Amino acid sequence: MPKTALGAFLARNPFPHGLTDGLFYREKMRAIHRIAPERLRDDGRPPRILDIGGGRSGLAWLLYPDAEVVSADIDPGLAGHGPAAGRVTFVCADALRLPFADGVFDAVTLFDVLEHISDDARAAAEAARVTRPGGVVLVSTPTAAWRYPHIRVLAPICPHETELMADWGHVRRGYRAEDLEALFGKAPEARASFINGFTAVFHDIAFSRLGRRGRRLLYALAAPFAAAGYLLHHPALGGAEIAGAWRR
């Protein structure tokens, strides 16, 4: 059972303004789609996916809608949320102590999760433990180059990055490639960067202190740069965030 086609996947961007406020999320979804295997099983059976911390976005189910998806989150209030609320089994669980046997999932996703966890090594080990041999762990996370605002001239209209990181619950800025390789014991079989120096301007505006009208004006002024950055971005180039796939 193949993954969702790219266009259909991007069309499910949960941000209501997916080409402005949510452009950064569209970039993330495109990067995840690029690194995700076309199929998770070859025997025709529905794959089993553990989506750690995916209670709101439901990206794992959007990517593989025929899969049996278990959403695990430490916040019980996220039960029943997301685009696949009726199609996904929710489990209140800690990423450091997953209540599952070894090797029971074909894929485990950690989409923007590791940067929230102090003991990230244990979280990575737990994700690998419950993934079957031959399965895959899919990750997205900021890189060590992430900063806010990326475009320094926008600093007067933006909150300080420490304010954002605290609001989002980040415990670290991000990861170097070698940091992620150390967490998972090897280099990823596929990787793709996103949010480059041109598209970052939309990310900066999206989280600025401006109201909707002010953001719309700046989006219009910056649109040629952001559009060029999005259309011409190569996944092997640098970016403020990264997605990767690790085969077990």
C-alpha positions as CSV (number, residue, x, y, z in Angstrom):
1,M,0.0,0.0,0.0
2,P,1.8,3.1,-1.2
3,K,2.0,6.4,0.6
4,T,-0.3,9.3,-0.3
5,A,0.7,11.2,-3.4
6,L,2.6,14.4,-2.7
7,G,-0.1,16.8,-3.9
8,A,-2.8,15.2,-1.9
9,F,-0.6,15.1,1.2
10,L,0.3,18.7,1.0
11,A,-3.3,19.6,0.5
12,R,-4.0,18.4,4.1
13,N,-1.7,21.0,5.6
14,P,-3.5,21.7,9.0
15,F,-2.7,25.4,8.8
16,P,-5.7,27.4,7.5
17,H,-3.3,29.6,5.4
18,G,-1.0,27.0,4.1
19,L,0.9,29.1,1.6
20,T,1.6,32.0,4.1
21,D,1.4,31.3,7.8
22,G,1.7,27.6,7.1
23,L,4.3,27.6,4.4
24,F,6.9,26.4,6.8
25,Y,4.6,23.4,7.6
26,R,4.1,22.7,3.9
27,E,7.9,22.6,3.6
28,K,8.1,20.1,6.5
29,M,5.4,17.9,5.0
30,R,7.3,17.9,1.6
31,A,10.5,17.0,3.3
32,I,8.8,14.2,5.3
33,H,7.2,12.9,2.1
34,R,10.6,12.9,0.4
35,I,12.3,10.7,3.0
36,A,9.3,8.4,3.7
37,P,9.4,4.9,2.0
38,E,6.9,4.4,-0.8
39,R,5.7,1.3,1.1
40,L,6.2,0.1,4.6
41,R,5.3,-3.6,3.9
42,D,5.6,-5.7,0.7
43,D,3.1,-8.4,1.7
44,G,-0.1,-6.4,1.2
45,R,-1.0,-6.2,4.9
46,P,-1.7,-2.8,6.4
47,P,1.4,-1.5,8.1
48,R,1.4,-0.6,11.8
49,I,2.7,2.8,12.7
50,L,3.5,4.4,16.1
51,D,3.1,8.2,15.8
52,I,4.9,9.6,18.9
53,G,3.7,13.1,19.7
54,G,1.5,13.4,16.7
55,G,-1.9,13.9,18.4
56,R,-2.7,17.3,16.8
57,S,-1.2,16.9,13.3
58,G,-1.9,13.3,12.4
59,L,0.8,13.4,9.8
60,A,1.5,9.6,10.0
61,W,-2.0,8.8,9.1
62,L,-2.2,11.4,6.4
63,L,1.0,10.0,4.9
64,Y,-0.1,6.3,5.1
65,P,-4.0,6.4,5.3
66,D,-4.3,2.6,5.0
67,A,-2.1,2.0,8.0
68,E,-3.1,1.0,11.5
69,V,-1.8,4.0,13.4
70,V,-1.3,4.3,17.1
71,S,-0.8,7.9,18.4
72,A,1.2,8.1,21.6
73,D,1.3,11.4,23.6
74,I,2.0,12.2,27.2
75,D,-0.9,14.7,27.1
76,P,-4.2,12.8,27.6
77,G,-6.1,15.9,26.4
78,L,-5.0,15.2,22.8
79,A,-7.1,12.1,22.6
80,G,-9.6,12.5,19.8
81,H,-7.8,15.3,18.1
82,G,-6.3,15.6,14.7
83,P,-7.5,14.9,11.1
84,A,-7.9,11.2,11.7
85,A,-9.5,11.2,15.2
86,G,-11.8,8.4,14.4
87,R,-9.2,6.3,12.5
88,V,-6.3,6.4,15.0
89,T,-5.9,4.6,18.3
90,F,-4.7,7.1,21.0
91,V,-2.5,5.9,23.9
92,C,-1.4,8.2,26.7
93,A,2.3,7.3,27.0
94,D,5.7,8.6,27.7
95,A,8.2,8.5,24.8
96,L,10.8,7.3,27.3
97,R,8.8,4.3,28.5
98,L,6.7,3.1,25.5
99,P,4.1,0.5,26.6
100,F,4.8,-1.8,23.6
101,A,6.7,-5.0,23.0
102,D,9.9,-5.1,20.9
103,G,9.6,-4.9,17.1
104,V,5.8,-4.5,16.8
105,F,5.6,-1.5,14.5
106,D,6.6,-1.2,10.8
107,A,7.4,2.5,11.3
108,V,7.7,4.9,14.2
109,T,7.5,8.7,13.6
110,L,9.1,11.4,15.7
111,F,7.9,14.5,13.9
112,D,9.2,17.6,15.8
113,V,9.5,15.6,19.0
114,L,13.1,15.0,20.0
115,E,13.8,18.7,20.6
116,H,11.2,18.6,23.3
117,I,12.8,15.7,25.3
118,S,15.7,16.1,27.6
119,D,16.7,12.4,27.5
120,D,16.6,12.2,23.7
121,A,18.9,9.2,23.6
122,R,16.5,7.1,25.6
123,A,13.6,8.3,23.4
124,A,15.5,7.4,20.2
125,A,16.4,4.0,21.7
126,E,12.7,3.4,22.6
127,A,11.6,4.3,19.1
128,A,14.1,1.9,17.7
129,R,13.2,-0.9,20.1
130,V,9.5,-1.0,19.1
131,T,10.4,-0.9,15.4
132,R,10.6,-4.3,13.7
133,P,13.9,-5.3,11.9
134,G,13.6,-3.8,8.4
135,G,11.2,-1.2,9.6
136,V,11.9,2.5,9.7
137,V,12.1,5.4,12.1
138,L,11.0,8.8,10.6
139,V,12.2,12.0,12.2
140,S,11.9,15.7,11.7
141,T,13.6,18.3,13.9
142,P,15.3,21.7,13.8
143,T,19.0,21.7,13.0
144,A,21.7,23.4,15.1
145,A,21.5,26.3,12.6
146,W,17.9,27.1,13.6
147,R,17.4,30.6,14.9
148,Y,14.6,33.1,15.3
149,P,14.1,35.4,13.5
150,H,16.3,34.0,10.7
151,I,16.0,37.4,8.9
152,R,17.6,39.7,11.5
153,V,16.0,42.8,10.2
154,L,12.6,41.5,11.4
155,A,13.8,41.3,15.0
156,P,11.8,44.4,16.1
157,I,8.5,42.8,15.2
158,C,9.4,39.3,16.5
159,P,9.5,37.8,20.0
160,H,12.8,36.7,21.2
161,E,13.7,33.1,20.3
162,T,13.9,32.0,23.9
163,E,10.3,33.1,24.3
164,L,9.3,30.9,21.4
165,M,11.3,28.0,22.5
166,A,9.8,28.1,26.0
167,D,6.3,28.5,24.6
168,W,6.9,25.5,22.3
169,G,8.5,23.4,25.1
170,H,11.9,23.0,23.3
171,V,14.8,21.9,25.5
172,R,17.4,22.4,22.8
173,R,17.9,24.5,19.7
174,G,18.4,21.5,17.3
175,Y,20.8,18.9,16.0
176,R,23.9,18.6,13.9
177,A,23.9,15.7,11.4
178,E,26.4,13.9,13.6
179,D,24.2,14.3,16.7
180,L,21.4,12.5,14.9
181,E,23.7,9.8,13.7
182,A,24.9,9.2,17.2
183,L,21.3,9.0,18.5
184,F,20.3,6.3,15.9
185,G,23.7,4.6,15.6
186,K,24.2,5.4,11.9
187,A,23.5,7.8,9.1
188,P,19.9,8.0,7.8
189,E,19.1,6.1,4.6
190,A,17.3,9.3,3.4
191,R,17.4,12.9,4.5
192,A,15.9,16.2,3.3
193,S,16.3,19.7,4.7
194,F,13.7,22.4,4.8
195,I,13.2,26.1,5.6
196,N,16.1,27.7,3.7
197,G,17.4,31.3,3.8
198,F,14.6,32.5,1.5
199,T,11.6,30.7,2.8
200,A,12.6,31.4,6.4
201,V,11.2,34.9,6.0
202,F,7.6,33.5,5.9
203,H,8.4,31.4,9.0
204,D,9.6,34.6,10.8
205,I,6.5,36.6,9.8
206,A,4.2,33.7,10.8
207,F,5.4,33.9,14.4
208,S,5.8,37.6,14.6
209,R,3.8,40.0,16.8
210,L,2.0,41.4,13.8
211,G,-1.7,41.0,13.3
212,R,-3.2,39.3,10.2
213,R,-3.3,42.5,8.2
214,G,0.4,43.3,8.9
215,R,1.5,39.8,8.2
216,R,-0.4,39.8,4.8
217,L,1.4,43.0,3.8
218,L,4.8,41.5,4.6
219,Y,4.0,38.2,2.9
220,A,3.1,40.1,-0.3
221,L,6.4,42.0,-0.2
222,A,8.5,38.8,0.5
223,A,6.5,36.5,-1.7
224,P,9.0,36.5,-4.7
225,F,11.8,35.4,-2.4
226,A,9.9,32.8,-0.6
227,A,8.4,31.4,-3.7
228,A,11.8,31.1,-5.4
229,G,13.2,29.5,-2.2
230,Y,10.4,27.0,-2.1
231,L,10.4,26.0,-5.7
232,L,14.2,25.8,-6.1
233,H,15.1,24.2,-2.8
234,H,17.2,21.1,-3.1
235,P,16.7,18.6,-0.2
236,A,20.4,18.0,0.1
237,L,21.2,21.7,0.7
238,G,21.3,23.2,4.2
239,G,18.2,24.3,6.0
240,A,17.0,25.3,9.5
241,E,15.2,22.0,9.9
242,I,15.7,18.4,8.6
243,A,13.8,15.2,8.1
244,G,15.5,11.8,8.1
245,A,14.7,8.1,7.8
246,W,16.6,5.4,9.8
247,R,16.2,1.8,8.7
248,R,16.3,-0.8,11.5
